[in-house]
């Protein structure tokens, strides 16, 4: 993985530990303050992408809002559940609107999935 395309993943150690084998850097906070410090470290070390487990999204929403104005790192939430949650749905819809001006790509995929 090149230096300018590093990926960080923040979440529970027991869920993410296997991803170290693929070269991902894992951050496993134990408190909200530690999560904020780790996100700051991701920014300062120039990561391109930071995936954040859903349980930390509400705590880091202000920091993520500030980072959304920057080119990198791109911070995206993920869920360790099979169904998409309301928080993730809103985030994905917002990203779709920012990227394309519409959430038609997101809603079309979601509606196709629901009808299966």
PyMOL CGO cylinders between C-alpha atoms (Angstrom):
from pymol import cmd
from pymol.cgo import CYLINDER

trace = [
    CYLINDER, 0.00, 0.00, 0.00, 1.53, 3.34, -0.97, 0.3, 1, 1, 1, 1, 1, 1,
    CYLINDER, 1.53, 3.34, -0.97, 2.17, 5.95, 1.68, 0.3, 1, 1, 1, 1, 1, 1,
    CYLINDER, 2.17, 5.95, 1.68, -0.53, 8.29, 0.34, 0.3, 1, 1, 1, 1, 1, 1,
    CYLINDER, -0.53, 8.29, 0.34, -3.25, 5.64, 0.24, 0.3, 1, 1, 1, 1, 1, 1,
    CYLINDER, -3.25, 5.64, 0.24, -3.12, 4.33, 3.77, 0.3, 1, 1, 1, 1, 1, 1,
    CYLINDER, -3.12, 4.33, 3.77, -6.34, 3.13, 5.32, 0.3, 1, 1, 1, 1, 1, 1,
    CYLINDER, -6.34, 3.13, 5.32, -7.17, 3.29, 9.00, 0.3, 1, 1, 1, 1, 1, 1,
    CYLINDER, -7.17, 3.29, 9.00, -10.05, 1.48, 10.63, 0.3, 1, 1, 1, 1, 1, 1,
    CYLINDER, -10.05, 1.48, 10.63, -11.41, 2.48, 14.02, 0.3, 1, 1, 1, 1, 1, 1,
    CYLINDER, -11.41, 2.48, 14.02, -13.49, 0.07, 16.05, 0.3, 1, 1, 1, 1, 1, 1,
    CYLINDER, -13.49, 0.07, 16.05, -13.56, -2.93, 18.32, 0.3, 1, 1, 1, 1, 1, 1,
    CYLINDER, -13.56, -2.93, 18.32, -10.30, -4.86, 18.39, 0.3, 1, 1, 1, 1, 1, 1,
    CYLINDER, -10.30, -4.86, 18.39, -11.99, -8.26, 18.38, 0.3, 1, 1, 1, 1, 1, 1,
    CYLINDER, -11.99, -8.26, 18.38, -13.89, -7.36, 15.22, 0.3, 1, 1, 1, 1, 1, 1,
    CYLINDER, -13.89, -7.36, 15.22, -11.02, -5.71, 13.34, 0.3, 1, 1, 1, 1, 1, 1,
    CYLINDER, -11.02, -5.71, 13.34, -7.90, -7.65, 14.35, 0.3, 1, 1, 1, 1, 1, 1,
    CYLINDER, -7.90, -7.65, 14.35, -8.01, -9.98, 11.30, 0.3, 1, 1, 1, 1, 1, 1,
    CYLINDER, -8.01, -9.98, 11.30, -7.85, -6.95, 9.00, 0.3, 1, 1, 1, 1, 1, 1,
    CYLINDER, -7.85, -6.95, 9.00, -4.27, -6.27, 10.09, 0.3, 1, 1, 1, 1, 1, 1,
    CYLINDER, -4.27, -6.27, 10.09, -3.27, -9.14, 7.79, 0.3, 1, 1, 1, 1, 1, 1,
    CYLINDER, -3.27, -9.14, 7.79, -4.40, -7.00, 4.84, 0.3, 1, 1, 1, 1, 1, 1,
    CYLINDER, -4.40, -7.00, 4.84, -2.26, -4.05, 5.87, 0.3, 1, 1, 1, 1, 1, 1,
    CYLINDER, -2.26, -4.05, 5.87, -4.95, -1.93, 7.47, 0.3, 1, 1, 1, 1, 1, 1,
    CYLINDER, -4.95, -1.93, 7.47, -4.00, 0.11, 10.52, 0.3, 1, 1, 1, 1, 1, 1,
    CYLINDER, -4.00, 0.11, 10.52, -6.41, -0.60, 13.35, 0.3, 1, 1, 1, 1, 1, 1,
    CYLINDER, -6.41, -0.60, 13.35, -7.33, 1.93, 16.03, 0.3, 1, 1, 1, 1, 1, 1,
    CYLINDER, -7.33, 1.93, 16.03, -9.30, 0.49, 18.95, 0.3, 1, 1, 1, 1, 1, 1,
    CYLINDER, -9.30, 0.49, 18.95, -10.40, 3.22, 21.35, 0.3, 1, 1, 1, 1, 1, 1,
    CYLINDER, -10.40, 3.22, 21.35, -11.69, 2.44, 24.82, 0.3, 1, 1, 1, 1, 1, 1,
    CYLINDER, -11.69, 2.44, 24.82, -13.22, 5.85, 25.48, 0.3, 1, 1, 1, 1, 1, 1,
    CYLINDER, -13.22, 5.85, 25.48, -14.64, 8.80, 23.58, 0.3, 1, 1, 1, 1, 1, 1,
    CYLINDER, -14.64, 8.80, 23.58, -11.59, 10.90, 24.36, 0.3, 1, 1, 1, 1, 1, 1,
    CYLINDER, -11.59, 10.90, 24.36, -9.31, 8.16, 23.08, 0.3, 1, 1, 1, 1, 1, 1,
    CYLINDER, -9.31, 8.16, 23.08, -11.41, 7.92, 19.90, 0.3, 1, 1, 1, 1, 1, 1,
    CYLINDER, -11.41, 7.92, 19.90, -11.01, 11.68, 19.34, 0.3, 1, 1, 1, 1, 1, 1,
    CYLINDER, -11.01, 11.68, 19.34, -7.26, 11.42, 19.87, 0.3, 1, 1, 1, 1, 1, 1,
    CYLINDER, -7.26, 11.42, 19.87, -7.03, 8.51, 17.44, 0.3, 1, 1, 1, 1, 1, 1,
    CYLINDER, -7.03, 8.51, 17.44, -9.01, 10.38, 14.80, 0.3, 1, 1, 1, 1, 1, 1,
    CYLINDER, -9.01, 10.38, 14.80, -6.67, 13.34, 15.26, 0.3, 1, 1, 1, 1, 1, 1,
    CYLINDER, -6.67, 13.34, 15.26, -3.73, 10.96, 14.78, 0.3, 1, 1, 1, 1, 1, 1,
    CYLINDER, -3.73, 10.96, 14.78, -5.30, 9.67, 11.55, 0.3, 1, 1, 1, 1, 1, 1,
    CYLINDER, -5.30, 9.67, 11.55, -5.51, 13.26, 10.29, 0.3, 1, 1, 1, 1, 1, 1,
    CYLINDER, -5.51, 13.26, 10.29, -1.99, 14.23, 11.40, 0.3, 1, 1, 1, 1, 1, 1,
    CYLINDER, -1.99, 14.23, 11.40, -0.42, 11.11, 9.88, 0.3, 1, 1, 1, 1, 1, 1,
    CYLINDER, -0.42, 11.11, 9.88, -2.04, 11.73, 6.50, 0.3, 1, 1, 1, 1, 1, 1,
    CYLINDER, -2.04, 11.73, 6.50, -4.30, 8.72, 6.09, 0.3, 1, 1, 1, 1, 1, 1,
    CYLINDER, -4.30, 8.72, 6.09, -6.40, 8.77, 2.93, 0.3, 1, 1, 1, 1, 1, 1,
    CYLINDER, -6.40, 8.77, 2.93, -9.37, 6.84, 4.36, 0.3, 1, 1, 1, 1, 1, 1,
    CYLINDER, -9.37, 6.84, 4.36, -10.65, 6.15, 7.84, 0.3, 1, 1, 1, 1, 1, 1,
    CYLINDER, -10.65, 6.15, 7.84, -13.45, 3.66, 8.37, 0.3, 1, 1, 1, 1, 1, 1,
    CYLINDER, -13.45, 3.66, 8.37, -15.18, 4.15, 11.70, 0.3, 1, 1, 1, 1, 1, 1,
    CYLINDER, -15.18, 4.15, 11.70, -17.35, 1.56, 13.41, 0.3, 1, 1, 1, 1, 1, 1,
    CYLINDER, -17.35, 1.56, 13.41, -20.90, 2.76, 13.85, 0.3, 1, 1, 1, 1, 1, 1,
    CYLINDER, -20.90, 2.76, 13.85, -20.76, 2.79, 17.65, 0.3, 1, 1, 1, 1, 1, 1,
    CYLINDER, -20.76, 2.79, 17.65, -18.28, 5.71, 17.51, 0.3, 1, 1, 1, 1, 1, 1,
    CYLINDER, -18.28, 5.71, 17.51, -20.08, 7.80, 14.87, 0.3, 1, 1, 1, 1, 1, 1,
    CYLINDER, -20.08, 7.80, 14.87, -22.33, 9.81, 17.20, 0.3, 1, 1, 1, 1, 1, 1,
    CYLINDER, -22.33, 9.81, 17.20, -19.39, 10.64, 19.46, 0.3, 1, 1, 1, 1, 1, 1,
    CYLINDER, -19.39, 10.64, 19.46, -17.24, 11.81, 16.55, 0.3, 1, 1, 1, 1, 1, 1,
    CYLINDER, -17.24, 11.81, 16.55, -19.89, 13.58, 14.47, 0.3, 1, 1, 1, 1, 1, 1,
    CYLINDER, -19.89, 13.58, 14.47, -18.48, 17.08, 15.12, 0.3, 1, 1, 1, 1, 1, 1,
    CYLINDER, -18.48, 17.08, 15.12, -14.96, 16.03, 14.17, 0.3, 1, 1, 1, 1, 1, 1,
    CYLINDER, -14.96, 16.03, 14.17, -16.24, 14.21, 11.09, 0.3, 1, 1, 1, 1, 1, 1,
    CYLINDER, -16.24, 14.21, 11.09, -18.25, 17.28, 10.05, 0.3, 1, 1, 1, 1, 1, 1,
    CYLINDER, -18.25, 17.28, 10.05, -15.07, 19.37, 10.18, 0.3, 1, 1, 1, 1, 1, 1,
    CYLINDER, -15.07, 19.37, 10.18, -13.15, 16.75, 8.21, 0.3, 1, 1, 1, 1, 1, 1,
    CYLINDER, -13.15, 16.75, 8.21, -15.84, 16.60, 5.54, 0.3, 1, 1, 1, 1, 1, 1,
    CYLINDER, -15.84, 16.60, 5.54, -14.61, 20.01, 4.36, 0.3, 1, 1, 1, 1, 1, 1,
    CYLINDER, -14.61, 20.01, 4.36, -11.13, 18.59, 3.70, 0.3, 1, 1, 1, 1, 1, 1,
    CYLINDER, -11.13, 18.59, 3.70, -9.95, 16.40, 0.86, 0.3, 1, 1, 1, 1, 1, 1,
    CYLINDER, -9.95, 16.40, 0.86, -8.58, 13.74, 3.19, 0.3, 1, 1, 1, 1, 1, 1,
    CYLINDER, -8.58, 13.74, 3.19, -8.96, 11.71, 5.16, 0.3, 1, 1, 1, 1, 1, 1,
    CYLINDER, -8.96, 11.71, 5.16, -12.33, 10.55, 3.94, 0.3, 1, 1, 1, 1, 1, 1,
    CYLINDER, -12.33, 10.55, 3.94, -14.13, 9.23, 7.00, 0.3, 1, 1, 1, 1, 1, 1,
    CYLINDER, -14.13, 9.23, 7.00, -16.89, 6.68, 6.52, 0.3, 1, 1, 1, 1, 1, 1,
    CYLINDER, -16.89, 6.68, 6.52, -18.86, 4.73, 9.02, 0.3, 1, 1, 1, 1, 1, 1,
    CYLINDER, -18.86, 4.73, 9.02, -19.45, 1.03, 8.88, 0.3, 1, 1, 1, 1, 1, 1,
    CYLINDER, -19.45, 1.03, 8.88, -21.69, -1.34, 10.75, 0.3, 1, 1, 1, 1, 1, 1,
    CYLINDER, -21.69, -1.34, 10.75, -20.79, -4.79, 11.96, 0.3, 1, 1, 1, 1, 1, 1,
    CYLINDER, -20.79, -4.79, 11.96, -24.39, -5.85, 11.54, 0.3, 1, 1, 1, 1, 1, 1,
    CYLINDER, -24.39, -5.85, 11.54, -25.95, -7.20, 8.34, 0.3, 1, 1, 1, 1, 1, 1,
    CYLINDER, -25.95, -7.20, 8.34, -28.74, -4.64, 8.15, 0.3, 1, 1, 1, 1, 1, 1,
    CYLINDER, -28.74, -4.64, 8.15, -27.98, -1.01, 7.45, 0.3, 1, 1, 1, 1, 1, 1,
    CYLINDER, -27.98, -1.01, 7.45, -28.91, 1.25, 10.33, 0.3, 1, 1, 1, 1, 1, 1,
    CYLINDER, -28.91, 1.25, 10.33, -30.67, 4.58, 10.15, 0.3, 1, 1, 1, 1, 1, 1,
    CYLINDER, -30.67, 4.58, 10.15, -27.41, 6.42, 10.92, 0.3, 1, 1, 1, 1, 1, 1,
    CYLINDER, -27.41, 6.42, 10.92, -25.57, 4.66, 8.11, 0.3, 1, 1, 1, 1, 1, 1,
    CYLINDER, -25.57, 4.66, 8.11, -28.50, 5.14, 5.73, 0.3, 1, 1, 1, 1, 1, 1,
    CYLINDER, -28.50, 5.14, 5.73, -28.49, 8.91, 6.31, 0.3, 1, 1, 1, 1, 1, 1,
    CYLINDER, -28.49, 8.91, 6.31, -24.72, 9.08, 5.93, 0.3, 1, 1, 1, 1, 1, 1,
    CYLINDER, -24.72, 9.08, 5.93, -24.71, 7.11, 2.66, 0.3, 1, 1, 1, 1, 1, 1,
    CYLINDER, -24.71, 7.11, 2.66, -27.57, 9.18, 1.29, 0.3, 1, 1, 1, 1, 1, 1,
    CYLINDER, -27.57, 9.18, 1.29, -25.70, 12.38, 2.19, 0.3, 1, 1, 1, 1, 1, 1,
    CYLINDER, -25.70, 12.38, 2.19, -22.53, 11.13, 0.52, 0.3, 1, 1, 1, 1, 1, 1,
    CYLINDER, -22.53, 11.13, 0.52, -24.51, 10.21, -2.58, 0.3, 1, 1, 1, 1, 1, 1,
    CYLINDER, -24.51, 10.21, -2.58, -26.05, 13.67, -2.73, 0.3, 1, 1, 1, 1, 1, 1,
    CYLINDER, -26.05, 13.67, -2.73, -22.65, 15.33, -2.30, 0.3, 1, 1, 1, 1, 1, 1,
    CYLINDER, -22.65, 15.33, -2.30, -21.07, 13.14, -4.98, 0.3, 1, 1, 1, 1, 1, 1,
    CYLINDER, -21.07, 13.14, -4.98, -23.81, 13.19, -7.61, 0.3, 1, 1, 1, 1, 1, 1,
    CYLINDER, -23.81, 13.19, -7.61, -26.28, 15.90, -6.59, 0.3, 1, 1, 1, 1, 1, 1,
    CYLINDER, -26.28, 15.90, -6.59, -28.93, 13.24, -5.95, 0.3, 1, 1, 1, 1, 1, 1,
    CYLINDER, -28.93, 13.24, -5.95, -29.49, 10.20, -3.81, 0.3, 1, 1, 1, 1, 1, 1,
    CYLINDER, -29.49, 10.20, -3.81, -31.04, 8.26, -6.70, 0.3, 1, 1, 1, 1, 1, 1,
    CYLINDER, -31.04, 8.26, -6.70, -28.05, 5.89, -6.86, 0.3, 1, 1, 1, 1, 1, 1,
    CYLINDER, -28.05, 5.89, -6.86, -28.35, 5.12, -3.19, 0.3, 1, 1, 1, 1, 1, 1,
    CYLINDER, -28.35, 5.12, -3.19, -32.14, 4.79, -3.10, 0.3, 1, 1, 1, 1, 1, 1,
    CYLINDER, -32.14, 4.79, -3.10, -32.27, 2.71, -6.28, 0.3, 1, 1, 1, 1, 1, 1,
    CYLINDER, -32.27, 2.71, -6.28, -29.80, 0.18, -4.82, 0.3, 1, 1, 1, 1, 1, 1,
    CYLINDER, -29.80, 0.18, -4.82, -31.61, 0.10, -1.50, 0.3, 1, 1, 1, 1, 1, 1,
    CYLINDER, -31.61, 0.10, -1.50, -35.03, -0.34, -3.11, 0.3, 1, 1, 1, 1, 1, 1,
    CYLINDER, -35.03, -0.34, -3.11, -33.73, -3.10, -5.40, 0.3, 1, 1, 1, 1, 1, 1,
    CYLINDER, -33.73, -3.10, -5.40, -32.35, -4.90, -2.36, 0.3, 1, 1, 1, 1, 1, 1,
    CYLINDER, -32.35, -4.90, -2.36, -35.62, -4.54, -0.42, 0.3, 1, 1, 1, 1, 1, 1,
    CYLINDER, -35.62, -4.54, -0.42, -37.67, -6.10, -3.20, 0.3, 1, 1, 1, 1, 1, 1,
    CYLINDER, -37.67, -6.10, -3.20, -35.59, -9.28, -3.39, 0.3, 1, 1, 1, 1, 1, 1,
]
cmd.load_cgo(trace, "trace")
